[in-house]
Amino acid sequence: MKIRHIVFLFLPALLINSCAEIKSTKTLRLAHSVDTQHPVHNGMVVLGESLERISEGKLKVQIYPNGQLGGERESIELLQIGSLDIAKVSAGVLENFIPEYKVFSIPYLFRDKDHMHDIYDGKVGKGILSQGNKFNLEGLTFYDAGSRSFYTKSTPINSPDDIKDMKIRVMKSNMAIAMINDLGGAPTPISYGELYTALQQGVVSGAENNIPSYFTSKHYEVCKFLSLDEHTSVPDVLVIGTETLKRLSDQEKNG
């Protein structure tokens, strides 16, 4: 009987301590649309591990890869209403919400890699990252997403004229659509997760993306011709919702 009394005496304290421990740990939901073999996904994993270590376990990241929560546009909308915490999205899609990101979709914008990283990490890049506040979005950082090139099923693209009348998959980006229109092609916005099937079934004749995405998505199985023109260098952006920021303390925000 004494043992039972001791157990019942300490049980409420144990429950309170357990609840306090659970409450002190915040899990941030992070979504992206690429495969788990993609270098960007590996970067997200390292980000989560670093955050958990620096916060001493108080902040954790739960990753939803492969577009599990929808495409990039859907992820941004989930951020805005607070149903998602963080998303890795392309600046090409983000431009539909924050117009300043359009500049990154201009073909041959950067002189070289050093110039590109200077822009990302400098005054211009930081200024663009801060433009999302009025849209309930906050840019955290840029990721180098490589340079985008064309790849096609039947015929190679050796000159701009070769794109004429071809149906080319593009991101849901007004700048990317305008680029293909100016080249005489037929721009076709399709989400990244649906592209393999669209290529396979002939919905589009080709697409444009960076080399890691071309490889990890296995688009090379359908598109045998890769034209390494590197026409744009559109960065990925790590974005957090302002609703999530409101729930974080100053210490959690600043590390």
N, C-alpha and C positions, 0 to 999 in steps of 0.2 A: 504493500500500500504506500509506503514511503517513497519507493521508486516512482510509482505512478504520479504521486503528488509532485515530485521534483520535475518529471517530464512535463506535466501540465503547467507547472510554474514557469518553465523556460520556453515552452512552445510559442507563446505570443511574442516573446522577445526575438526568437529565431525567425518568425514570420515577418516581423517588422524589419529586421536587418536584411532579410532576403529581398523584401519589396523595395527597400531603400537602395540596395545594390542594383536591382533591375531598373529602377527609376533613374539611377545615375548614369546608366549606359544609354546613349542615343545611337540609333542605327539610321544612317543616311542611305536612302535608296538611289542608286545611280544606274541610269539606263544608257545603252548605246546600241548601234545597229550592226556592228561587225561581228565576225566569227571569233570564237575564243582562241583561235590560232593567230589572230591578227596582232601585230606589234602594239597597236593602240590598246587592245584589251589587256595585254601584259602590263602596259603602263598604268591602266586603271587598277589592276591587282596590286602593283607596287604602291600606288597612291593609298589604297585602303590599308595596306600593311603599315605604311609610314604614319598615317593618321592615327591608327590604333596605338602604335608605339609612342608617338609624341603625346597623345592625350592620356596615356597610361590606361588604355582600355575604356575610356569614357565615351569615345566616338568610334563607331564602326561603320563600314561601308558594305552594303549588300548590292552586288552587281547583277543587273539583268541584261545579258548580252543578246545578240542575234535578233534585235527588234522584238523581244518578248512582250514589251509593253506598247508596241506599235512603231511606226516609222519615226523619223526625226522630228517631223512637224508635230506629230501627236505627242512626242516627249516634251517638246517646248510648251505645248498647251497644258500638259499635265503640271509642268513646273509653275505656270502662271496661276493655277488654281490651288497649288499646294498639295496635289496628290502625288507628286514626285519631288525629290529633293535636288538631285544633280543629274545633268545629262551631258554626254559628249555628242556634239552635233557639228555638222559642217557649217562654216560661215556662209556657204551658198544657200543653205536652207534658212539660216538665222536672219539673212537679209530681208526675208518676207515679214519679219517682226521688227527688226531694227535696221533701218535703211542704210546706216553708216557702213555696215558690213559688205555692201555691194562692191566697194572698191577692190576687195580681194579677188573678185571674179573677172577683173580686167585682164585680158590676155597679155602675157609677157610684161607684167607689171614690174617685176624685180630684175635688177641687173645680174645678181647671183645670190647664192645662199647667204653670204654674210650680210648683204643688203636686206634680204628678207627677214633674217633674225633680228637685225637692228630695228626694223620697223615693228616687229612683234613685241620686242622687249622694251622699246623706247617710248617716247612721249606720244607718238601717233597711236601705237597699239594700245597703250594704257587708256588713252582717251576714248578709243572705240569700245573697249571693254566696259567702260563706265556708262555707256549710252543707254543701257537697258533698264535703268531704274524706273522710268515712267511706264515700262511694259511689264513690271513685276519680274524682271530678270536681271541677273548680275553676272557679268563675265568674270571668270576667275583667271584663266590663262589660255594661251594658244598652244596647240600642238602642231608640229610640223607634219602635215599630211602628204608631203611629197608633191610631185608635179603630175598633172593629169594629162594623159595622152589618149588617142583614139585607138580602139580595137574593133575589128569587124569580122563578119562571118565569111563572106564570099570573095570580096576584092579588097586589096590594100588601099590605104589612103596615102598617096604620095605627094599630093598637092591639094590646096584648098578646093580646087574645082572638082575633085573626086567625091566631095561630100554632097554635091548637088543632087537633090531628090532622094537622098538616103534618109531613112528614119533612124535617128540617133537618140538613144536614151540619154537624158540629162537629169540632173537633180531638179527639184522643184524650186528653181532659182530663175528669176526673171532675166538676170544677166546671162546665164548659161543658155536660156531659150533664145535670147536676142543674138547671141554669138552664132548659134546654128542657123538661125533665120538669115543672118547676114551672109553666111557661107552658102546659102541656097538649099540647105537641108531641111528636114522636117523634124524639129525637136519634139521628143516624146517624154514627158516627165513620168517616171516609174520609180517606186520605192526600191531601195537597194536590195531588200530581201526578196523581191519579186522578179528581179532582173534576170536571173539565170533561166527561169522558165520562159520569160518573155523573149529572150534570145533564142532559146531552143525551139519555141513555137513560131518564130518568125514575126512576132509582133513588132520587133525592131531589128534593124540590120547590123547595128553596132552600138557602142557606148563609149564613154570616156571616163577614165578614172586613173588612180595612181597604181603603180606596179604591185605593191603589197595586196591591194584589194583585188586586182586582176588575178593574182595567184591564189590567195586564200579562199576566194569565192569560187575558184575553179572555172572562171569564165573562159579560160584558155581552152577548155574542153569543147566549147562551142565556137569561140572566135579564134581562128588560127592566125589572123593577121594583126600584129601590133605595130602601130606607127608611132614611134617614140618622138613626138613633136613637143611634148611638155608645154602645152599652150597656156595653162594656168597653174598657179600654185595656191590653191584655196586651203587655208588652214582649218583644222578642227578647233573647236572652242569648248572649253569646259564651263558650263553655265549652271548657276545655282538659282533657285527661286527665291525671291525676296520674302515669301512667306516662311521659308525654311530659315533664312537669316534672322528673322524676328524671333525664332524659337531658340537661337543659339546665344549664349552669353558672350560678353566681350572676350573673355579668356578663350572660349571655344573658337571664336572667329579668328583670333590672332595667334593661336597656338601657344 
